[in-house]
Amino acid sequence: MEYNVSKKRLMKILIFGIFTIPLVAFSQYTDVINSNRPGLSVSAYAIGTNVLQAEFGIGYEQQDHTRLATESNILGADLSLRYGLLFETLELNYEGTFDNQNKTYTNTGVEIKNTDFSRNRIGLKFLVYDPFKNPENNKPNLYSWKANYGFKLKNLIPAVSVYAGANFVLGDNPFYRGDPTVSPRVMVATQSRLTPRFVLISNIAYDRLGTDFPEWNYTVSLSHAFRDPKWSVFVENQGIKSDRYSDALLRGGVAHLLGENMQVDMNLGASFKNTPSRIFATMGFSYRVDMHRDKVKAIEDQKAGENGGPINKNAMKKKKKGKNKGTGAEDIDLGPTKKQVRKLKKKEKNRDDSEIDF
């Protein structure tokens, strides 16, 4: 089936689709870098206006196809460029993966080499719903460790974003022979904060629309931040369904924050089938250029208490520079520890005992 879409018309469709969604006035920006790595799942949240972020990875993969009698080794590099565009909930994203594949036919000894983009696309992501847009409803409970860290049914309500973009096949690409130069891609991404340390992300995408081989793709990822939030781990399942290629993949890995704007990561993964069997490993690095500035809001338009309440008498004093300067990651509020909760309860009890009841 032949499918042709002009680039100008495609951009009109993308822009119209994004701007017909009602705008939501709350911030997506965070003080610490928010990377989609080390997995392939995409966060529901945008990175914030005027933030430019690069996420780079290099990996190696071994493929063995029993039915076709082939063995392949692939060295690849992937790059994601993200930019917060126009308003807080909109993000422009480029994703590219360049692979160098050496394939050997075991029954004949013939070797071939394929080098090109296995992924080359650009799109816009827009957050349409955020259950945490009202910070008053999500303050930590100072008297209950369980209330902060325990699971609640309302935590299953996810943030939801939509994505519209396009794949580009340039020249004679050996990975996508016969595909048109441009093919659309749409996706829905959700993100649920199950607890302050566990985050569940899911993506459902319909890719390469209108081509001979359209593709359904789902990704489900669960990540866990340790008490030291500079460290986190994740496990991820990805499913691919297409007449060209279908598979189920499992990967897991670890990420470490080097600072407010830098992250390193690594992951390992494998497939569940042998047509082909796949084993792969990737190391990555994420960095952002933070040019974000909060919009100035007139004092008559501000709500009472939204700027943090009354000013403390020592708030204007210059802070002493300590030896252990933070990276920013430790500023994430995970709520009080069990020890802090016990102290607060004891203090409250002593206060109640000292009062005279008339």
GUVOMAR-11813 format. One record per residue (C-alpha): residue number from 1; x, y, z; residue in one letter; chain. Coordinates in nm, 3 decimals, always signed. Layout:
<sites>
k|x|y|z|r|c
NUM|X|Y|Z|A|A
...
</sites>
This chain:
<sites>
k|x|y|z|r|c
1|+0.000|+0.000|+0.000|M|A
2|+0.145|+0.334|-0.104|E|A
3|+0.131|+0.613|+0.151|Y|A
4|+0.244|+0.971|+0.093|N|A
5|+0.213|+1.261|+0.338|V|A
6|+0.364|+1.604|+0.276|S|A
7|+0.577|+1.739|+0.556|K|A
8|+0.388|+2.071|+0.555|K|A
9|+0.050|+1.900|+0.591|R|A
10|+0.182|+1.671|+0.865|L|A
11|+0.306|+1.966|+1.071|M|A
12|-0.035|+2.136|+1.035|K|A
13|-0.203|+1.822|+1.170|I|A
14|+0.036|+1.799|+1.467|L|A
15|+0.003|+2.168|+1.557|I|A
16|-0.377|+2.160|+1.526|F|A
17|-0.402|+1.849|+1.743|G|A
18|-0.187|+1.997|+2.018|I|A
19|-0.352|+2.338|+2.033|F|A
20|-0.708|+2.207|+2.035|T|A
21|-0.639|+2.046|+2.374|I|A
22|-0.734|+2.280|+2.663|P|A
23|-0.431|+2.442|+2.827|L|A
24|-0.357|+2.358|+3.191|V|A
25|-0.185|+2.620|+3.406|A|A
26|+0.056|+2.437|+3.632|F|A
27|+0.430|+2.380|+3.626|S|A
28|+0.613|+2.070|+3.505|Q|A
29|+0.959|+2.199|+3.591|Y|A
30|+1.161|+2.021|+3.862|T|A
31|+1.480|+2.132|+4.036|D|A
32|+1.645|+1.798|+3.951|V|A
33|+1.682|+1.652|+3.600|I|A
34|+1.393|+1.428|+3.496|N|A
35|+1.529|+1.181|+3.240|S|A
36|+1.340|+0.911|+3.048|N|A
37|+1.649|+0.693|+3.074|R|A
38|+1.757|+0.424|+3.155|P|A
39|+1.449|+0.254|+3.004|G|A
40|+1.258|+0.324|+2.684|L|A
41|+0.935|+0.433|+2.853|S|A
42|+0.840|+0.799|+2.821|V|A
43|+0.733|+1.005|+3.123|S|A
44|+0.390|+1.168|+3.112|A|A
45|+0.542|+1.496|+3.230|Y|A
46|+0.715|+1.760|+3.023|A|A
47|+1.049|+1.904|+3.137|I|A
48|+0.938|+2.268|+3.167|G|A
49|+0.971|+2.574|+2.946|T|A
50|+1.314|+2.677|+2.821|N|A
51|+1.479|+2.357|+2.939|V|A
52|+1.697|+2.177|+2.683|L|A
53|+1.783|+1.820|+2.768|Q|A
54|+1.999|+1.559|+2.593|A|A
55|+1.982|+1.188|+2.677|E|A
56|+2.255|+0.977|+2.515|F|A
57|+2.328|+0.606|+2.524|G|A
58|+2.560|+0.353|+2.363|I|A
59|+2.486|-0.017|+2.360|G|A
60|+2.572|-0.362|+2.231|Y|A
61|+2.329|-0.636|+2.128|E|A
62|+2.362|-1.000|+2.027|Q|A
63|+2.088|-1.150|+1.807|Q|A
64|+2.049|-1.515|+1.701|D|A
65|+1.764|-1.619|+1.470|H|A
66|+1.713|-1.997|+1.470|T|A
67|+1.462|-2.002|+1.183|R|A
68|+1.671|-1.785|+0.948|L|A
69|+2.002|-1.935|+1.070|A|A
70|+2.160|-1.594|+1.133|T|A
71|+2.382|-1.447|+1.402|E|A
72|+2.414|-1.074|+1.446|S|A
73|+2.602|-0.834|+1.665|N|A
74|+2.487|-0.473|+1.679|I|A
75|+2.668|-0.168|+1.809|L|A
76|+2.435|+0.127|+1.842|G|A
77|+2.405|+0.480|+1.975|A|A
78|+2.081|+0.652|+2.066|D|A
79|+2.003|+1.018|+2.130|L|A
80|+1.696|+1.195|+2.264|S|A
81|+1.672|+1.575|+2.254|L|A
82|+1.392|+1.733|+2.459|R|A
83|+1.288|+2.097|+2.479|Y|A
84|+1.014|+2.262|+2.685|G|A
85|+0.821|+2.460|+2.428|L|A
86|+0.587|+2.761|+2.471|L|A
87|+0.423|+2.648|+2.797|F|A
88|+0.492|+2.412|+3.085|E|A
89|+0.292|+2.114|+2.962|T|A
90|+0.429|+2.096|+2.606|L|A
91|+0.751|+1.926|+2.500|E|A
92|+0.926|+1.889|+2.164|L|A
93|+1.118|+1.563|+2.137|N|A
94|+1.360|+1.411|+1.884|Y|A
95|+1.457|+1.043|+1.919|E|A
96|+1.721|+0.874|+1.707|G|A
97|+1.903|+0.539|+1.716|T|A
98|+2.188|+0.464|+1.475|F|A
99|+2.286|+0.097|+1.446|D|A
100|+2.581|-0.084|+1.290|N|A
101|+2.477|-0.449|+1.239|Q|A
102|+2.707|-0.732|+1.133|N|A
103|+2.497|-1.033|+1.028|K|A
104|+2.628|-1.382|+0.945|T|A
105|+2.428|-1.663|+0.779|Y|A
106|+2.555|-1.968|+0.966|T|A
107|+2.464|-2.225|+0.699|N|A
108|+2.649|-2.044|+0.417|T|A
109|+2.902|-1.826|+0.597|G|A
110|+2.782|-1.517|+0.408|V|A
111|+2.830|-1.193|+0.600|E|A
112|+2.644|-0.866|+0.543|I|A
113|+2.658|-0.527|+0.712|K|A
114|+2.362|-0.297|+0.774|N|A
115|+2.422|+0.059|+0.892|T|A
116|+2.144|+0.316|+0.931|D|A
117|+1.882|+0.462|+1.167|F|A
118|+1.661|+0.202|+1.333|S|A
119|+1.475|+0.490|+1.500|R|A
120|+1.447|+0.844|+1.365|N|A
121|+1.145|+1.046|+1.474|R|A
122|+1.027|+1.381|+1.605|I|A
123|+0.707|+1.471|+1.790|G|A
124|+0.520|+1.681|+2.043|L|A
125|+0.405|+1.559|+2.386|K|A
126|+0.132|+1.739|+2.581|F|A
127|+0.018|+1.674|+2.938|L|A
128|-0.362|+1.673|+2.954|V|A
129|-0.418|+1.568|+3.317|Y|A
130|-0.212|+1.579|+3.638|D|A
131|-0.359|+1.444|+3.965|P|A
132|-0.092|+1.636|+4.161|F|A
133|-0.164|+1.981|+4.021|K|A
134|-0.297|+2.092|+4.363|N|A
135|+0.003|+2.076|+4.603|P|A
136|-0.221|+2.130|+4.908|E|A
137|-0.362|+1.780|+4.862|N|A
138|-0.019|+1.616|+4.855|N|A
139|+0.167|+1.751|+5.157|K|A
140|+0.342|+1.488|+5.373|P|A
141|+0.174|+1.380|+5.696|N|A
142|+0.407|+1.485|+5.979|L|A
143|+0.257|+1.235|+6.225|Y|A
144|+0.226|+0.916|+6.022|S|A
145|+0.504|+0.737|+5.840|W|A
146|+0.254|+0.486|+5.702|K|A
147|+0.033|+0.763|+5.560|A|A
148|+0.328|+0.894|+5.360|N|A
149|+0.482|+0.568|+5.243|Y|A
150|+0.184|+0.334|+5.232|G|A
151|-0.010|+0.256|+4.917|F|A
152|-0.342|+0.436|+4.857|K|A
153|-0.598|+0.362|+4.588|L|A
154|-0.595|+0.726|+4.475|K|A
155|-0.227|+0.682|+4.383|N|A
156|-0.337|+0.464|+4.091|L|A
157|-0.489|+0.771|+3.924|I|A
158|-0.223|+0.859|+3.666|P|A
159|-0.101|+1.173|+3.498|A|A
160|-0.188|+1.144|+3.129|V|A
161|-0.019|+1.291|+2.823|S|A
162|-0.068|+1.250|+2.449|V|A
163|+0.199|+1.238|+2.180|Y|A
164|+0.182|+1.298|+1.805|A|A
165|+0.483|+1.273|+1.580|G|A
166|+0.637|+1.123|+1.268|A|A
167|+0.901|+0.869|+1.166|N|A
168|+1.150|+0.958|+0.895|F|A
169|+1.316|+0.700|+0.667|V|A
170|+1.589|+0.866|+0.466|L|A
171|+1.745|+0.698|+0.164|G|A
172|+1.762|+0.320|+0.124|D|A
173|+1.730|+0.215|+0.487|N|A
174|+1.797|-0.163|+0.521|P|A
175|+1.586|-0.180|+0.838|F|A
176|+1.271|-0.036|+0.674|Y|A
177|+1.280|-0.129|+0.306|R|A
178|+0.978|-0.003|+0.115|G|A
179|+0.857|+0.231|+0.389|D|A
180|+0.756|+0.587|+0.292|P|A
181|+0.978|+0.878|+0.387|T|A
182|+0.731|+1.001|+0.648|V|A
183|+0.486|+0.797|+0.859|S|A
184|+0.283|+0.923|+1.159|P|A
185|+0.309|+0.799|+1.517|R|A
186|+0.068|+0.853|+1.809|V|A
187|+0.100|+0.756|+2.174|M|A
188|-0.066|+0.786|+2.515|V|A
189|+0.165|+0.798|+2.820|A|A
190|+0.054|+0.760|+3.183|T|A
191|+0.245|+0.799|+3.508|Q|A
192|+0.131|+0.700|+3.859|S|A
193|+0.320|+0.773|+4.181|R|A
194|+0.225|+0.462|+4.375|L|A
195|+0.427|+0.577|+4.679|T|A
196|+0.689|+0.853|+4.718|P|A
197|+0.951|+0.599|+4.604|R|A
198|+0.765|+0.388|+4.347|F|A
199|+0.658|+0.525|+4.008|V|A
200|+0.465|+0.331|+3.743|L|A
201|+0.481|+0.446|+3.380|I|A
202|+0.295|+0.300|+3.083|S|A
203|+0.305|+0.387|+2.712|N|A
204|+0.077|+0.263|+2.434|I|A
205|+0.182|+0.366|+2.083|A|A
206|+0.053|+0.304|+1.731|Y|A
207|+0.350|+0.346|+1.501|D|A
208|+0.416|+0.376|+1.127|R|A
209|+0.052|+0.442|+1.043|L|A
210|-0.048|+0.383|+0.682|G|A
211|+0.259|+0.174|+0.594|T|A
212|+0.258|-0.193|+0.494|D|A
213|+0.375|-0.279|+0.846|F|A
214|+0.197|-0.067|+1.110|P|A
215|+0.311|-0.146|+1.463|E|A
216|+0.153|-0.158|+1.807|W|A
217|+0.393|-0.102|+2.094|N|A
218|+0.340|-0.101|+2.470|Y|A
219|+0.588|-0.032|+2.750|T|A
220|+0.531|-0.071|+3.126|V|A
221|+0.802|+0.047|+3.364|S|A
222|+0.827|+0.042|+3.745|L|A
223|+1.102|+0.246|+3.913|S|A
224|+1.210|+0.271|+4.276|H|A
225|+1.410|+0.551|+4.440|A|A
226|+1.620|+0.462|+4.744|F|A
227|+1.627|+0.665|+5.064|R|A
228|+1.923|+0.839|+4.907|D|A
229|+1.726|+0.958|+4.601|P|A
230|+2.041|+0.998|+4.393|K|A
231|+2.008|+0.622|+4.329|W|A
232|+1.715|+0.446|+4.161|S|A
233|+1.644|+0.112|+3.994|V|A
234|+1.383|+0.005|+3.742|F|A
235|+1.232|-0.295|+3.566|V|A
236|+1.051|-0.267|+3.232|E|A
237|+0.849|-0.483|+2.997|N|A
238|+0.805|-0.392|+2.630|Q|A
239|+0.580|-0.558|+2.375|G|A
240|+0.592|-0.513|+1.995|I|A
241|+0.325|-0.639|+1.752|K|A
242|+0.371|-0.606|+1.376|S|A
243|+0.371|-0.822|+1.064|D|A
244|+0.736|-0.724|+1.020|R|A
245|+0.849|-0.802|+1.375|Y|A
246|+0.685|-0.901|+1.705|S|A
247|+0.852|-0.956|+2.038|D|A
248|+0.836|-0.922|+2.415|A|A
249|+1.137|-0.771|+2.593|L|A
250|+1.239|-0.740|+2.956|L|A
251|+1.502|-0.497|+3.081|R|A
252|+1.622|-0.362|+3.413|G|A
253|+1.887|-0.123|+3.535|G|A
254|+2.006|+0.152|+3.764|V|A
255|+2.041|+0.531|+3.743|A|A
256|+2.254|+0.769|+3.950|H|A
257|+2.230|+1.147|+3.978|L|A
258|+2.567|+1.320|+3.954|L|A
259|+2.410|+1.660|+4.015|G|A
260|+2.097|+1.863|+3.957|E|A
261|+2.152|+1.854|+3.580|N|A
262|+2.339|+1.525|+3.520|M|A
263|+2.254|+1.156|+3.538|Q|A
264|+2.434|+0.834|+3.442|V|A
265|+2.267|+0.496|+3.394|D|A
266|+2.298|+0.142|+3.268|M|A
267|+2.056|-0.137|+3.179|N|A
268|+2.050|-0.500|+3.069|L|A
269|+1.777|-0.682|+2.881|G|A
270|+1.669|-0.984|+2.679|A|A
271|+1.382|-1.118|+2.468|S|A
272|+1.145|-1.406|+2.542|F|A
273|+1.172|-1.573|+2.199|K|A
274|+1.434|-1.716|+1.965|N|A
275|+1.317|-1.562|+1.635|T|A
276|+1.537|-1.379|+1.712|P|A
277|+1.677|-1.418|+2.061|S|A
278|+1.813|-1.087|+2.187|R|A
279|+2.054|-0.999|+2.468|I|A
280|+2.159|-0.635|+2.507|F|A
281|+2.328|-0.389|+2.739|A|A
282|+2.336|-0.008|+2.734|T|A
283|+2.514|+0.270|+2.922|M|A
284|+2.380|+0.625|+2.914|G|A
285|+2.425|+0.985|+3.017|F|A
286|+2.168|+1.263|+3.052|S|A
287|+2.237|+1.636|+3.078|Y|A
288|+2.015|+1.942|+3.077|R|A
289|+2.072|+2.311|+3.011|V|A
290|+1.839|+2.480|+3.257|D|A
291|+1.715|+2.815|+3.129|M|A
292|+1.381|+2.791|+3.306|H|A
293|+1.236|+3.104|+3.467|R|A
294|+0.915|+3.110|+3.668|D|A
295|+0.660|+3.355|+3.535|K|A
296|+0.606|+3.666|+3.747|V|A
297|+0.254|+3.675|+3.891|K|A
298|+0.091|+3.998|+4.009|A|A
299|+0.040|+4.003|+4.386|I|A
300|-0.333|+4.071|+4.350|E|A
301|-0.363|+3.750|+4.144|D|A
302|-0.186|+3.532|+4.401|Q|A
303|-0.376|+3.311|+4.641|K|A
304|-0.316|+3.335|+5.014|A|A
305|-0.041|+3.105|+5.135|G|A
306|+0.076|+2.988|+4.792|E|A
307|+0.417|+3.149|+4.839|N|A
308|+0.501|+2.947|+5.148|G|A
309|+0.330|+3.143|+5.428|G|A
310|+0.488|+3.400|+5.662|P|A
311|+0.856|+3.484|+5.633|I|A
312|+1.078|+3.350|+5.911|N|A
313|+1.281|+3.608|+6.101|K|A
314|+1.609|+3.438|+5.999|N|A
315|+1.508|+3.379|+5.638|A|A
316|+1.717|+3.669|+5.506|M|A
317|+2.036|+3.565|+5.685|K|A
318|+2.314|+3.434|+5.466|K|A
319|+2.347|+3.057|+5.489|K|A
320|+2.682|+2.910|+5.584|K|A
321|+2.849|+2.704|+5.320|K|A
322|+2.897|+2.352|+5.449|G|A
323|+3.158|+2.105|+5.339|K|A
324|+2.899|+1.861|+5.212|N|A
325|+2.730|+2.072|+4.951|K|A
326|+2.422|+1.897|+4.814|G|A
327|+2.371|+1.800|+4.453|T|A
328|+2.005|+1.893|+4.458|G|A
329|+1.881|+1.535|+4.454|A|A
330|+1.871|+1.515|+4.833|E|A
331|+1.628|+1.808|+4.839|D|A
332|+1.346|+1.581|+4.719|I|A
333|+1.086|+1.565|+4.998|D|A
334|+1.014|+1.202|+5.080|L|A
335|+0.841|+1.294|+5.407|G|A
336|+0.955|+1.228|+5.765|P|A
337|+1.133|+0.911|+5.869|T|A
338|+0.992|+0.673|+6.131|K|A
339|+1.230|+0.823|+6.389|K|A
340|+1.111|+1.176|+6.313|Q|A
341|+0.746|+1.067|+6.341|V|A
342|+0.810|+0.915|+6.689|R|A
343|+0.974|+1.240|+6.806|K|A
344|+0.683|+1.447|+6.679|L|A
345|+0.428|+1.225|+6.852|K|A
346|+0.624|+1.235|+7.179|K|A
347|+0.650|+1.614|+7.161|K|A
348|+0.275|+1.641|+7.096|E|A
349|+0.196|+1.411|+7.391|K|A
350|+0.413|+1.612|+7.631|N|A
351|+0.243|+1.930|+7.517|R|A
352|-0.103|+1.782|+7.584|D|A
353|+0.000|+1.659|+7.935|D|A
354|+0.124|+2.004|+8.036|S|A
355|-0.206|+2.177|+7.960|E|A
356|-0.464|+2.227|+8.239|I|A
357|-0.817|+2.137|+8.140|D|A
358|-1.071|+2.372|+8.293|F|A
</sites>
